[in-house]
């Protein structure tokens, strides 16, 4: 489908070689994301059925906290490295590429260490040693912070080199697949009740470490020949930090939008409800997987086209991407709206049946997110990251306020409604900024007005 849509819209005029790479990257990225969604679903189902709603809620709460902590550990560095790597590769500036890789690694190691020290200090201040129960699970989960941050840097670097599929494999396939196998082995071979939230998290840490080692090896083998000669480093630390700070803010705000509901739900409601809600989030993610898949291959191409002034080529690319993303989002959204409760009961167990209304709301929110197109990624990759911060910041503030207001009274339905409204708000703001600052459209309406924007 990606091939036919791209060819029908005449994407890009740089020649068959570039277009062929784009098509292959899009198909490969889509295949990886489909695999990731499938493995994630099977993993979530296995954890939910083995740990139960309460134990799965403890695990999900710890993962939500760690996901938020991973943002200050990365401080926007992976996105800057992707952008600068793509530019350096185009210009064959190996000194600059080596410089930005070195700068990125040092920055993430420094900030990850700071987050770890602060995180453990807070945990010991709350409970004191020994850490057990929910806090013990969270303590183990903190070890994921540097691994996730370094893995993200490695993945973004590979994408900057044009290795879109290889950049996603460790986190998107090896990590969920390895964790599923580890959890399944324990569940099948160990006595009933052996798998606890803490043990599941420890298995997660081990699998993530393995995935990072494999990804690091892939990057080492994928280095350009010019980089293997170890050229001198060229650094522009000040300009890179100026770009990284707003990107970090954007990433942090987007993560608040995606995790605030689970964290605040865990503060006000029982762990069992958190576990049920986490299952609905996992299900609704199927609606947005097309956007995630296409974004992986679009990001470096956004940077190249905009830097070279190919605005018409950029619009053609966006038009094709919106058609693909919309088609991939509409079908699962419709299924979840109609059969939400039945799907949850069959897949996760009867105790998760109550999450049906929340799943419907989240599916509609994810549909709105997909139909508005890759607006955030487009702004970030064209040097308008500060505008992204503005739009996402407004939405994050509303998200937190809505969650705090609605969750105590309405529980998971209040969390789902807050998230859906937030998706619609931030994408509407960013779509307006894209049209005003870049002069293109990246939302569903471009398919209606395509002649004007091509």
N, C-alpha and C positions, 0 to 999 in steps of 0.2 A: 504493500500500500504506500509506503514511503516513497519507493521508486516512482510509481505511477503519478503520484501527486506532484513530486518535484519536477518530473519531466513535463507534465501537463502545464505547469506554471512557468516553465522555462527558467528555473532557478539559476541565477548567476550567469555571468557572461565571460568568466575567466577561462573557459575551456573545459574540455571533457575530463581532464585529469583532476581538477579541483572538484568538479561536480561529482565525479565517481567516488572520490574520497568522502565527500559529504554524504552521499547515498549509503555507502558501505558503513560509515560511522553511525548514521542514523539507524540503519537496520541492526547493526551490532549492539548499539546502545539500547534499542528497544528490546532486543532479545535478553540482554543482561538484566534490564529492569523487570521484564516479565518473570525471569527466573528469580530475581530478588523478591518480588511480590509473592510469588508462589512459595518460596522457602520461608519467607517471613510469616505467611499465613499458617503453614504447617508447624513452624516453630511456636507461634503464638497459641495455636490449638493444643499442641503437646504440653506447653508450660501451663496453660489454663486448666487442662484436664488433670494434670499431675499435681500441681500445686493447689488447685482449687481457687475459687474466686478471691478468698482472703489472702492466700500466699502469693497469688499472681498480682494482687494489688500492692503488696509490700515490694515485690520485685519491680513493678512498673513505676512506683513512686521513686525508688532509688535511681532507676534509669533516667527518669525525668530530671531529677536533681543533677545528675552527672552530665546530662546533655546541656543543661544551662551552664554548668561550670566549664565545659569544654570551650565555650565561646571566649571568655577572657584568656584561656590558655592559648587560643589561636590568634586572637587580636586582629583578625582580618588578613593575616599574612598569606594563607594559601591562595586567596583570590588575587592578591597582588602578584604572587609568584606565577600564577597561571597567565595573567595578562602580560607580564614582563617576559616570561619564557616564550610565549607566542610571538611577541615582537622581536625578541632576540633571535629566535629561530628563523624568522622571515628575513632578517638582515644578516644572518650568520655571524652575529656578534657573540662569540663564545665567551669572551671575557665578561661581558655583562651577564650572560646566563650563569656563569660560575659564581659571580658576585651575588646575584639575587638568591641563588640556591643556598649559598653559605649564610647570607643574612637571614633568610627564612628559618633555617634550622636552628641557628643560635637564638633567635627571638622566641621560637616556640618552646625550646628547652628551658629558657629562662622563665617564661610566664607559666609554663606547666609546673615547674618546681614551686613557684610562688603559690599557685592554686592548691597544690597538694598540701603544703605546709599549713596554709590557712584553713583548708577543709578539715584536716585531722585535728587541728587546734580547736576548732568550733565543736566538733563531735565530742572530743574529750571534755570540753567545757560543759556540754549539755548533759552527758551521762557519766563521764569518767570511765576508766578502765575497770573491768573488761567490757568492751562493746558487744552487745548481744541484741537479738531480735531485729527490729527494723533498723536500728542504728548500726548493728553489726553488718547487715547487708549493705548499708550505705557506705560503711568504711571500706569494705571490699570493692565496691563499685568505684570508689575514688581512684583506684589504681588504673581505671580505664582512661582517665583524663589525658595523661601524656601519650598513651598509645593511640587514642582516637585523634588527638591533635596532630601527631606525627604522621599517622595514616592519612589524614586529610591532606596534609602538605604533599605527601608523596603522590596521592591520587590526582591532585590539581596540577602537579608538575608534569605528570604523564599526559594529562589532557592538553596542557600547554604545548607539549611536543607533538600533539596530533594523535596520540595513542589513547583515543577515547575509551575504547572497550577495556584495554589493559588497565587503565586508570581506575576503572570501576570494579574489576573482578575481585580483588581482595575483600573490600567492604560489602559489596553487593551480592557476592556468591559464596566465597570461601567462608566468610564470617558466619552468616546465618546457616549455611549448610553444615559447617563444622559444629556449631553449637547444637543444631538439631540432632546430629549424630551422637554427640556427647550426652545430651539430655535423654535421648531414646535409649542408649546403652544403660545408663543408670536406672531409668524407669523400668526397663525390662529385666535386668539382671540383679539389681539390688533389692533388698526387702522393701515392702510397701512403707512409705513414709520417709525413706532415706533422702529423697530429693527435697530439700528445703530451699527457701529463697536465697539463703546465704550460699549454699552449695551451687545452686544454679548460677549465681553471680560469679562465684569462683571459676566455674567452668567457662563462663563468658570471658573473663579476663584471660584465661589460658588460650582460648580460641582467637581472641583479638590479637594477642601477642604473636601467635602463629601466622595469622593473616598479615600482620605488619611485616614480619620477616620475609614472607613470600613476596609482598609488594615491593619491599626494599630491593630484593634481588631482581625483580622485573625492571625496576627503574635503573639499576646499575647496568643491566644488559642493554637497555634502550637508550643509553647516553649517545648523543651525536658524536661522530668521529672527531669533530673539532674540539669537543669538550674533553675527550679522552687524552688529548695532548696536554692537558692541565695548563691552560693559558692563565695569564695573570688575571686577578679579580678586578672588575670595575664595579664600583658601588655608588648608588645614589640614595643613601640611607634616609636622608631628610625627605626627599620627594616620595619615597616608598612609604615611610611612616605617615606622611600627610594623606596618602591614599588609603593606607591600612586602617587608620582610625575610623573614618566614616564607614568603611566596609565592615569593621568589627562591630560598630554600633548597629548596622543593618542586620548583620547575622544574629547579634544578641536580641534585637527587637523581634526578628522573625522567629527566633527560638522561644522567646517569651510568648509570642502568639500561638506557637504550637504546643508548648508545655505548660503554660500558666494554668490551663484548665485542670490538668492532672495534679499539679502541685497544690493548687487551691482546693481541689476536691479532696485531696488527701489530708488537708488541714481541717476540713469541716465535716467530712463524712467518713464512714467506716471503710476499712481496707477492702472489704468485699465489693463495695460499690465502685471503688477505684479500679479493681480488677475487671469488673463488667464493663466499665467505661473504656478502659484501655483496649479491650477486645473490639469495641465499636470503632475506636480510632483506627485500629489495625485494618478493619474491614473497609472503612471509608477511604483509606489510603489507596485502594484499588482504583478509585475514580481519578485520582491525580497522577497515576504512574506514567501516563503518556506525557504529561508536562515535564516530569522529572527526566524521563528518558530522552526526549527531544532536547531539553536544556543542556544535557551533557555534551552533545555534539555542536550545539549552536554557539556556546559561550566563546570559544576562540575565534569563530568565524565572525561574530559580532564585532570583536575587537579589530580584526583585519579589515573588514569591509568599511567600517566607520573611519579607521585611520587613513585609508586610501581614498576617502571621499565618495565611495560607491553607494550613495544613498538609494538609488533605484534598485541596485542589486540587493541591498539590505531589505528593502520593502518586499521584493519578490520572495526572498528567503522567509520573511516573517509571514507573508500570506500563505505560503505552503505549510509552514509550521502550525499556524492557527488552524488550518483545515484538518491536519493530522491530529493535533491535540484535542480538538473539539469532538472529532469522531470517536477517539479512544475513550473520552470521558463520558459521553452521553449514554452508552449502553450499560455500563456497570451502575451508573447513577440511577437509571430507571429501574434496574433489578432491585437495588437496595431500597428504593422508595416503596416498591410494591411488596417485597418479601423480606423486609428487615428482620422481623422477629423470628421467622422460620429459619432464616440463614444462621442467626446467632445460636438458636437452640440446637440445630443440627451440627454445626461446626464446633462450637465451644462447650455445649452441654446445656441442660435445661435451666441451670441457675443463671445463665447469661441471657435467657429469653427476655428479661426485663429491660434490656438495653435497646430494644427495637426503636422506640421513638427517638432516642439519641442518635442511633445510626442513621435514621432518615434525615435528621437535621444536618448531621455532619456530611452526608453524601451530597446534599444540596449545596452546602458550603464549598465542598471540594469541586463541585461542578462549576460554580461561579468562579472559583480560582482558576480552573482550567480554561474556561471560555474567555477570560480576560488576557490570556496569552502570557508569553515570557517577559512581562514588563520589567520586573525587578532585575533579572539577569541582563536584560538589554541596557538598562541604565548603568549598572555596575561595570559592564564591559565597554562602555563608551565614555567613561570618565565622568558620569553624572551620579556618582555614588552618594553625594550629599543630598541630592533630591530623593533618592531611595530612603535615606534615613528619615527625612521629613515625613514621607507618606507612611512608612512602616511604624515610625514613632507615634504618630497620631493614632493609628490602629491599635498598637500595643497598649497605649494608655487606656483606650476604650475597652480593650479586651480584659485587662485587669479589673477595671471598675465594674464591668458587667459580670465577671465571674464572682467577684466578692459580693456583689449585690444579689445575684440570682442563685448561686450554688447553695447557700444555707437554706433557702426556701424550696428550691426545685431540684436540687441534687444534680444528677448527671444530665438531665434535660436542660437545666439552666446552663451547664458548662457547654453543651453542644450548641445551644442557641447563641451563646456568646462567641464561640469560635466561628460559626457560620457567618454571623454579622461582621466579624472582623475580617474574614476572607474577602467579603464583598467590598468593605470600606477601603482597605488598603489597595486592592487592585484597581478600584475606580480612580483613586487619587493618582496612582502611578501611571495608569493609562493616559490620563489627562496630561501629566508631565511629559511622557514620551512624545505625544503628538506636538506639544508646544516646544520642547527643546530640541528634538531630533528631527521632527518633520515627517515621521512615519506613524503608522498605526500597527499595534501588536495585539489587538483584541478581536473578538468575534465579529464586530461590525465591519472590519476590513473586508470580509467576504461579501458584504452587501455593497460597499463603496469601493471595490478593488480598482476600478478604472481610474478613479481620482488619485489613488495613492500608488500607481505604478507608472 
